Amino acid sequence: MSRSIAAEVDSLGFEANLEECSAPLKEIVAYLQTTAKSAGADVIPRRYRYAKPNTGWGITYYTGGNRFCEFHPKRDEGHVWGFIQGADPAAVVAEGFQPSEQDGWFQIRTMPEAVRFVKWILWAHDGAAD
């Protein structure tokens, strides 16, 4: 299902929030961003930080007009929530990722977990590009 690609919302606020993260968390986010951007030639990233308190900040990746993954760094908790469009939660959990209460979201706490998450990013990209 194709939808319009969202505009960036306060991309400088996103970058400012990211700068406040610990070095290991910034490294994880950078790795996930590079992976998602490199998933295909047509990938479009959109950073956002909403002005309303507690409404979130993160980055969404699109291909062919379809969202395929998102990342929400949680600087106070020291992890990233990663969203994979269309993922089978049981399959992702079976690989050791903790799910969120919200469908499609999984916790990424370490660089080794970020590396293992690459297959899901590529899987989501390929599925969204079809």
C-alpha positions as a LaTeX table, in Angstrom:
\begin{tabular}{lrrr}
\hline
Residue & $x$ (\AA) & $y$ (\AA) & $z$ (\AA) \\
\hline
Met1 & 0.00 & 0.00 & 0.00 \\
Ser2 & 1.63 & 3.20 & $-1.16$ \\
Arg3 & 1.21 & 6.41 & 0.75 \\
Ser4 & 2.70 & 9.85 & 0.46 \\
Ile5 & 6.13 & 10.33 & 1.93 \\
Ala6 & 6.04 & 12.51 & 5.02 \\
Ala7 & 7.98 & 15.76 & 5.11 \\
Glu8 & 10.77 & 16.16 & 7.62 \\
Val9 & 9.62 & 17.82 & 10.84 \\
Asp10 & 12.29 & 19.72 & 12.78 \\
Ser11 & 15.24 & 17.74 & 11.44 \\
Leu12 & 17.57 & 20.02 & 13.43 \\
Gly13 & 15.68 & 19.02 & 16.59 \\
Phe14 & 16.22 & 15.37 & 15.66 \\
Glu15 & 19.96 & 16.00 & 15.29 \\
Ala16 & 20.09 & 17.94 & 18.58 \\
Asn17 & 18.37 & 15.08 & 20.42 \\
Leu18 & 20.74 & 12.59 & 18.83 \\
Glu19 & 23.74 & 14.62 & 20.01 \\
Glu20 & 22.49 & 14.21 & 23.60 \\
Cys21 & 22.68 & 10.40 & 23.31 \\
Ser22 & 25.56 & 8.37 & 24.71 \\
Ala23 & 28.40 & 7.47 & 22.33 \\
Pro24 & 27.38 & 3.78 & 22.12 \\
Leu25 & 23.77 & 4.73 & 21.33 \\
Lys26 & 24.87 & 7.22 & 18.65 \\
Glu27 & 27.01 & 4.46 & 17.13 \\
Ile28 & 24.02 & 2.08 & 17.00 \\
Val29 & 21.79 & 4.76 & 15.44 \\
Ala30 & 24.45 & 5.67 & 12.85 \\
Tyr31 & 24.86 & 2.02 & 11.90 \\
Leu32 & 21.09 & 1.49 & 11.55 \\
Gln33 & 20.78 & 4.69 & 9.50 \\
Thr34 & 23.59 & 3.67 & 7.15 \\
Thr35 & 22.08 & 0.23 & 6.72 \\
Ala36 & 18.60 & 1.56 & 5.94 \\
Lys37 & 19.92 & 4.22 & 3.53 \\
Ser38 & 22.00 & 1.57 & 1.77 \\
Ala39 & 19.14 & $-0.93$ & 1.42 \\
Gly40 & 18.36 & 0.33 & $-2.09$ \\
Ala41 & 18.94 & 3.16 & $-4.54$ \\
Asp42 & 15.49 & 4.66 & $-4.00$ \\
Val43 & 15.51 & 4.96 & $-0.19$ \\
Ile44 & 14.24 & 8.24 & 1.23 \\
Pro45 & 14.86 & 9.04 & 4.92 \\
Arg46 & 12.70 & 11.47 & 6.89 \\
Arg47 & 13.85 & 12.74 & 10.30 \\
Tyr48 & 11.38 & 14.22 & 12.73 \\
Arg49 & 11.03 & 15.65 & 16.21 \\
Tyr50 & 7.59 & 16.78 & 17.25 \\
Ala51 & 7.30 & 19.96 & 19.30 \\
Lys52 & 4.60 & 18.59 & 21.61 \\
Pro53 & 6.28 & 16.97 & 24.64 \\
Asn54 & 6.44 & 13.17 & 24.71 \\
Thr55 & 5.28 & 12.76 & 21.11 \\
Gly56 & 8.55 & 11.39 & 19.90 \\
Trp57 & 11.45 & 11.79 & 17.56 \\
Gly58 & 13.04 & 9.41 & 15.11 \\
Ile59 & 13.68 & 8.63 & 11.49 \\
Thr60 & 11.49 & 6.83 & 8.96 \\
Tyr61 & 12.69 & 5.17 & 5.74 \\
Tyr62 & 10.64 & 4.85 & 2.57 \\
Thr63 & 11.08 & 3.02 & $-0.70$ \\
Gly64 & 8.73 & 3.34 & $-3.66$ \\
Gly65 & 6.46 & 5.53 & $-1.54$ \\
Asn66 & 6.15 & 2.85 & 1.15 \\
Arg67 & 7.48 & 2.99 & 4.70 \\
Phe68 & 9.71 & 0.02 & 5.42 \\
Cys69 & 11.45 & 0.81 & 8.72 \\
Glu70 & 11.76 & 3.38 & 11.50 \\
Phe71 & 14.13 & 4.01 & 14.36 \\
His72 & 13.32 & 5.79 & 17.61 \\
Pro73 & 16.39 & 6.32 & 19.82 \\
Lys74 & 15.60 & 6.34 & 23.53 \\
Arg75 & 18.49 & 8.25 & 25.03 \\
Asp76 & 17.39 & 7.87 & 28.66 \\
Glu77 & 17.01 & 4.09 & 28.31 \\
Gly78 & 20.09 & 3.60 & 26.10 \\
His79 & 18.41 & 1.65 & 23.30 \\
Val80 & 16.65 & 2.11 & 19.97 \\
Trp81 & 13.16 & 0.95 & 19.07 \\
Gly82 & 13.25 & $-0.38$ & 15.52 \\
Phe83 & 10.12 & $-0.83$ & 13.41 \\
Ile84 & 10.00 & $-3.35$ & 10.59 \\
Gln85 & 7.00 & $-3.14$ & 8.27 \\
Gly86 & 5.26 & $-6.48$ & 7.88 \\
Ala87 & 7.63 & $-8.48$ & 10.08 \\
Asp88 & 6.43 & $-11.67$ & 11.72 \\
Pro89 & 6.90 & $-10.80$ & 15.42 \\
Ala90 & 7.51 & $-14.43$ & 16.39 \\
Ala91 & 10.35 & $-14.72$ & 13.86 \\
Val92 & 12.05 & $-11.54$ & 15.09 \\
Val93 & 11.59 & $-12.52$ & 18.75 \\
Ala94 & 13.03 & $-15.97$ & 17.96 \\
Glu95 & 16.25 & $-14.18$ & 17.01 \\
Gly96 & 16.49 & $-12.63$ & 20.44 \\
Phe97 & 14.83 & $-9.24$ & 19.99 \\
Gln98 & 12.48 & $-7.92$ & 22.66 \\
Pro99 & 9.16 & $-6.79$ & 21.16 \\
Ser100 & 7.29 & $-3.65$ & 22.09 \\
Glu101 & 3.64 & $-3.64$ & 23.05 \\
Gln102 & 3.12 & $-1.97$ & 19.65 \\
Asp103 & 3.18 & $-4.34$ & 16.67 \\
Gly104 & 6.28 & $-4.32$ & 14.51 \\
Trp105 & 8.60 & $-2.61$ & 17.03 \\
Phe106 & 11.66 & $-4.29$ & 18.53 \\
Gln107 & 14.32 & $-3.16$ & 20.99 \\
Ile108 & 17.93 & $-2.85$ & 19.80 \\
Arg109 & 20.30 & $-2.48$ & 22.77 \\
Thr110 & 23.78 & $-3.28$ & 21.49 \\
Met111 & 25.89 & $-3.08$ & 18.35 \\
Pro112 & 25.77 & $-6.89$ & 17.90 \\
Glu113 & 21.97 & $-6.67$ & 18.00 \\
Ala114 & 22.09 & $-3.83$ & 15.43 \\
Val115 & 24.19 & $-6.04$ & 13.16 \\
Arg116 & 21.69 & $-8.92$ & 13.53 \\
Phe117 & 18.83 & $-6.48$ & 12.77 \\
Val118 & 20.27 & $-5.76$ & 9.29 \\
Lys119 & 18.53 & $-8.78$ & 7.77 \\
Trp120 & 15.16 & $-7.41$ & 8.91 \\
Ile121 & 15.85 & $-3.98$ & 7.44 \\
Leu122 & 16.76 & $-5.53$ & 4.08 \\
Trp123 & 13.78 & $-7.89$ & 4.25 \\
Ala124 & 11.41 & $-4.96$ & 4.88 \\
His125 & 12.95 & $-2.91$ & 2.08 \\
Asp126 & 12.58 & $-5.74$ & $-0.41$ \\
Gly127 & 8.97 & $-6.31$ & 0.64 \\
Ala128 & 8.08 & $-2.61$ & 0.40 \\
Ala129 & 9.74 & $-2.25$ & $-3.00$ \\
Asp130 & 7.54 & $-4.99$ & $-4.56$ \\
\hline
\end{tabular}
